[in-house]
Amino acid sequence: MMNRDDALLKKTIILVTCTFFLWGMSYGLLDVLNKHFQQAMRLSKADSGWLQTAYFLAYFVIAIPAALFNERFGYKRGLIAGLCFFAVGALLFIPSLLNASFLAFVLSLFVLACGSGFLETTANPYISLLGDENRSERRLNMAQAFCGLGTVVGPLIGGAFFFKLGNSAPSGAQHDMVMQVYAWIAAFVALLALAIARTPMPDAGRYEAAAREEGRPLIRNGRFVFGVLAQFLYVAAQVGIGAFFINYAMESGMRLNAQSAAWLLSLAMMLFMAGRFVGTFAIGRLSAGRLLMLFAFADILLSLVVVTMGGVIAVGALTLMFFFMSIMFPTIFSLAIKGLERQTKRASSILAMSVSGGAVYPYLMGYVSDHYGTPLAYAIPLASFIVIFLYSVYLEKEKTAQVVVGSI
């Protein structure tokens, strides 16, 4: 563990964890915005999918610059820079919506997402380094649990305000509620940036400088390369599933309106958050790779129900999928960078780029949904869970091989 005062370390972890909550809330709002623009601007599902495409494309664009920034200026300044991007993007929503320009809004969302991507590139490896390496998976899962809390709060806020005036209200009036929400978010982000700027934080760079030699190149590290693929496909699946959750629920025959479906999405996010806490507890008693295997297999089965069935059972399966998706991102991330030592920042930036997978599925699923029905669109994320399951099998085989070699 870093040689730092426990109180300072604790305060640092709390402030960094706040950034996890922030981008979780941002993501939770994104899925509700998708339905909001379908209604307010009469967009097709495929066109509204550009919101998710822009959001997660930003991760691909910003990851390497963020890593280079962190390498030169450190994690603390990286957090502040990410928060500044985030606040500017949130404030740009106001002129975009005043002009009722969907393109301008997508560009504003891209700026905000650059902030979110900057924060993820910085906070994920930083929280992993703030303590014992052997507990990094649990620590990252715990921090990501608060990201899960943000994904619960996001749909609650969106459901309460974005559809408050109903479908018959003019689009400008509906946009007013969106502008108010993001103005308050920008204020919160500014306060958090100020708190981080005024707080001395442990220098993880010293920890990394004292680490062992680099070892084999990343491209030859099977655990890392397979992990990047698994992370790319996981994020693609999570974003695609969330993007059309409200559509699926409304088309299921349960007679739900957009606001009720948004509440149901919030329930799904509660299960997502609960899964993170359960996962944090379970990793202390079960290997992270094995837990990932069990959760991926559960989502494979639930995906089959969503694709092939309808009604309450299918919506229940879709909602439950979020519980089993919960541990995937932090577990894949921490397992992929485990033991990389001085290559951690570089590897973390590549893993952050893999979050751009979220830009792939929304438009593709929207196209399939528009032409063949929303249930069939959910066959696409099913493929992701199969790959994640295979990655967990690979990790368990690698672990077994290491034990055998070590016993010789």
Secondary structure, DSSP 8 states (H G I E B T S, - for coil): --SS-HHHHHHHHHHHHHHHHHHHHHHHHHHHHHHHHHHHS---HHHHTHHHHHHHHHHHHHHHHHHHHHHHH-HHHHHHHHHHHHHHHHHHHHHHHHTT-HHHHHHHHHHHHHHHHHHHHHHHHHHHHSS-GGGHHHHHHHHHHHHHHHHHHHHHHHHHHTTTT-TTS-HHHHHHHHHHHHHHHHHHHHHHHHHHHTS----HHHHHHTS----S-GGG-HHHHHHHHHHHHHHHHHHHHHHTHHHHHHTTTS---HHHHHHHHHHHHHHHHHHHHHHHHHHTTS-HHHHHHHHHHHHHHHHHHHHH--HHHHHHHHHHHHHHHTTHHHHHHHHHHTT-GGGHHHHHHHHHHGGGGGGTHHHHHHHHHHHH-HHHHTHHHHHHHHHHHHHHHHHHHHHHHHHHHHH-
